[in-house]
Each structure stands twice: as C-alpha cells, then as structure tokens.
Amino acid sequence: MAELLSGIYAIGEQGEKWMTQLLRERQVPPDKEIAQAEGFLTGPGSMEDLELFFYDS
C-alpha cells in the first residue's frame, strides 16, 4: 500500500511542476514525459490486478 501511495504522490508532484510550467511559460510538457508518467502509475498490470492488490487473501 505504501508503494501505491508513493507512486500517486510522485505523479501528483510531477503534475504540479507541469502545471506551474504551463502557467508561467505557456509550455505544455512533452507527450513522451506524460506517457512515461502514466506508464509509471499504471504499470504493466490492469484494473483486475489492482483489485487483487487490495483484496488478496
């Protein structure tokens, strides 16, 4: 659970940096960086895997 929360926090921090960059410089982050952030958060699994993470018996 700590790893999941850490990943969510890291993505949130990056999102704040991108938002600041967008507001100050009117510059959108590169698509590649956004895709890497999404891949980091979702990983190679699926929504079904996430359910197993929480309800693993």
GULO-300330 format. One line per field, with one value per atom (N, C-alpha, C): residue number from 0; atom name; x, y, z. Coordinates in Angstrom, 1 decimal, decimal comma. Layout:
<nodes>
num: [NUM ...];
atome: [CA ...];
u: [X ...];
v: [Y ...];
w: [Z ...];
</nodes>
This chain:
<nodes>
num: [0 0 0 1 1 1 2 2 2 3 3 3 4 4 4 5 5 5 6 6 6 7 7 7 8 8 8 9 9 9 10 10 10 11 11 11 12 12 12 13 13 13 14 14 14 15 15 15 16 16 16 17 17 17 18 18 18 19 19 19 20 20 20 21 21 21 22 22 22 23 23 23 24 24 24 25 25 25 26 26 26 27 27 27 28 28 28 29 29 29 30 30 30 31 31 31 32 32 32 33 33 33 34 34 34 35 35 35 36 36 36 37 37 37 38 38 38 39 39 39 40 40 40 41 41 41 42 42 42 43 43 43 44 44 44 45 45 45 46 46 46 47 47 47 48 48 48 49 49 49 50 50 50 51 51 51 52 52 52 53 53 53 54 54 54 55 55 55 56 56 56];
atome: [N CA C N CA C N CA C N CA C N CA C N CA C N CA C N CA C N CA C N CA C N CA C N CA C N CA C N CA C N CA C N CA C N CA C N CA C N CA C N CA C N CA C N CA C N CA C N CA C N CA C N CA C N CA C N CA C N CA C N CA C N CA C N CA C N CA C N CA C N CA C N CA C N CA C N CA C N CA C N CA C N CA C N CA C N CA C N CA C N CA C N CA C N CA C N CA C N CA C N CA C N CA C N CA C N CA C N CA C N CA C N CA C N CA C];
u: [0,8 0,0 0,9 2,0 2,9 3,5 3,8 4,3 3,3 2,0 1,0 0,8 0,8 0,6 1,8 3,0 4,2 4,2 3,7 3,6 2,6 1,5 0,4 1,0 1,7 2,3 3,3 4,1 5,2 4,5 3,4 2,7 2,1 1,5 1,0 2,0 3,2 4,3 4,6 4,8 5,1 4,0 2,8 1,7 1,7 2,1 2,2 3,3 4,4 5,5 5,1 4,3 3,9 2,9 2,0 1,0 1,7 2,7 3,4 4,1 4,7 5,4 4,4 3,2 2,2 1,7 1,5 1,0 2,1 3,3 4,4 4,9 5,1 5,8 4,9 3,7 2,7 3,3 3,9 4,6 4,0 3,5 2,9 4,0 4,0 5,0 5,0 6,2 6,3 5,4 4,8 3,9 4,7 6,0 6,7 6,8 7,0 7,0 5,7 4,6 3,3 3,0 3,4 3,2 4,1 5,3 6,1 5,5 4,9 4,3 3,1 2,3 1,1 1,5 2,6 3,1 3,7 4,3 4,8 3,7 2,6 1,5 0,7 0,4 -0,4 0,4 1,6 2,5 2,0 2,5 2,1 0,8 0,2 -1,0 -2,3 -3,4 -4,7 -5,5 -6,7 -7,6 -7,9 -8,0 -8,2 -7,1 -5,8 -4,7 -4,8 -5,3 -5,4 -6,4 -7,5 -8,4 -7,8 -6,9 -6,2 -5,3 -4,7 -3,8 -4,5 -5,7 -6,4 -7,1 -7,6 -8,4 -7,7 -6,4 -5,7 -5,8 -6,2 -6,5 -5,4];
v: [-1,2 0,0 1,3 1,2 2,4 2,6 1,6 1,8 2,5 2,1 2,7 4,2 4,5 5,9 6,7 6,1 6,8 7,1 6,2 6,4 7,5 7,5 8,5 9,9 10,0 11,2 11,7 10,8 11,2 11,8 11,2 11,7 13,0 13,2 14,5 15,6 15,3 16,3 16,7 15,7 16,0 16,8 16,5 17,2 18,7 18,9 20,3 21,1 20,4 21,0 21,4 20,5 20,7 21,9 21,9 23,0 24,3 24,4 25,6 26,1 25,1 25,4 25,9 25,3 25,7 27,2 27,5 28,8 29,9 29,6 30,6 30,8 29,7 29,7 29,4 29,0 28,7 27,5 26,6 25,5 24,2 23,4 22,1 21,0 20,1 19,1 18,2 17,7 16,8 15,5 15,1 13,9 12,7 12,5 11,4 11,4 12,6 12,6 12,3 12,7 12,4 10,9 10,3 8,9 8,1 8,5 7,9 8,0 9,1 9,3 8,3 8,3 7,4 5,9 5,5 4,2 3,8 4,8 4,6 4,3 5,1 5,0 3,7 3,4 2,2 0,9 1,0 -0,2 -1,1 -2,3 -3,3 -4,0 -3,8 -4,5 -4,0 -4,4 -4,0 -3,6 -3,2 -2,9 -4,1 -5,3 -6,5 -6,8 -6,5 -6,6 -5,7 -4,5 -3,6 -4,2 -4,8 -5,4 -6,5 -7,3 -8,3 -7,8 -6,6 -5,9 -5,6 -5,1 -4,7 -5,9 -6,8 -7,9 -9,3 -9,3 -10,5 -11,2 -12,5 -13,2 -14,2];
w: [0,0 0,0 0,0 0,7 0,8 -0,6 -1,3 -2,7 -3,6 -3,5 -4,3 -4,0 -2,7 -2,3 -2,7 -2,6 -3,0 -4,5 -5,3 -6,7 -7,1 -6,4 -6,6 -6,2 -5,1 -4,7 -5,7 -6,2 -7,2 -8,5 -8,9 -10,1 -9,8 -8,6 -8,2 -8,2 -7,7 -7,6 -9,1 -9,9 -11,3 -12,0 -11,7 -12,3 -11,8 -10,6 -10,1 -10,8 -11,1 -11,8 -13,2 -13,9 -15,2 -15,2 -14,2 -14,2 -14,0 -13,1 -12,9 -14,2 -14,9 -16,2 -17,2 -17,2 -18,2 -17,9 -16,6 -16,3 -16,5 -16,1 -16,2 -17,7 -18,3 -19,6 -20,8 -20,5 -21,5 -22,4 -21,7 -22,4 -21,9 -22,8 -22,4 -22,3 -21,3 -21,2 -22,5 -22,8 -24,0 -23,8 -24,9 -24,8 -24,2 -24,6 -24,1 -22,5 -21,9 -20,5 -19,8 -20,5 -20,0 -20,1 -21,2 -21,4 -20,3 -20,0 -19,1 -17,7 -17,3 -16,0 -15,9 -17,0 -17,0 -16,9 -17,6 -17,5 -16,1 -15,5 -14,1 -13,2 -13,3 -12,4 -12,6 -13,9 -14,2 -14,3 -14,7 -14,8 -15,8 -15,8 -16,9 -16,5 -15,4 -15,0 -15,5 -15,0 -15,4 -14,2 -14,4 -13,3 -12,5 -13,1 -12,4 -11,4 -11,8 -11,0 -9,7 -9,9 -8,8 -7,8 -8,2 -7,3 -6,5 -7,2 -6,4 -5,4 -5,7 -4,8 -3,5 -3,6 -2,4 -1,7 -2,4 -1,8 -1,9 -1,9 -1,9 -0,6 -0,6 0,6 1,0];
</nodes>
